[in-house]
Amino acid sequence: MILAVIAVAPLLLERIHNEEFDRNERIEAAYKQARDLARQGAASQNEVIASARALLQVVASARATFSPSDSECNQFLKTIAKPAPWIRTLSVANVQGRIICSSFPNAIGLDISERPHFYQAVDSADAVLSDYFAGTLDNSPRITLALAQRGPNGGAAAVVLGVLDLSWFEHVATTFVPPSGAMLMIDGAGTVLAQYPIRQEMIGQEFKDHPLVKAVLSKSDG
């Protein structure tokens, strides 16, 4: 029996070593796949934000040709926003934070002066992306890109705002997330902006104290 154990032991140890090696390889492969999927999602998001920024720049450049009280401005914003499925609403606010022109008529007159992305855009030379917030009219989850239109003296003359339609996330995720997978998009405060597969009860929930979310927000990758 002792000889049998001596003969079997090396084979058993080799089998255990191989199983552990295979397990580590599978874990590494799964890690790489998850990281690659996250990078694809981030790349898709960055493309949307870059396109939205370019759109706001066009509106900011053209906006000076329209009178704030002119319905032509509203029609112009509707025309610009229509072919961009990732834009929910395009609006222009004056420097006091009052929306004076919009592709969504019900938004005209809303006061957004207390929104952080508005007053940050007034002071910034670049577009500002908001964190999650609930819409004033319908309480729906949204994020907004804001860009100041500069006057002749370099100061903010108005702020152009594009509300991003977060439903694009689902359409993008279906193209590369496997059926067994799931993907979340969270903002800098740990709030869930979008999820695939969709679970509406998760949208808008804040998980900033969750260990995983803390780890995610502490670094840019991995």
Secondary structure, DSSP 8 states (H G I E B T S, - for coil): -HHHHHHHHHHHHHHHHHHHHHHHHHHHHHHHHHHHHHHHHHHHHHHHHHHHHHHHHHHHHHGGGS-TT-HHHHHHHHHHHTT-TTEEEEEEE-TTSBEEEESSGGGTT-B-TT-HHHHHHHH-SS-EE---EE-TTT--EEEEEEEEEE-TTSSEEEEEEEEE-TTHHHHHHTTTS-TT--EEEE-TTSBEEEEES--GGGTT-B-TTSHHHHHHHTSS--
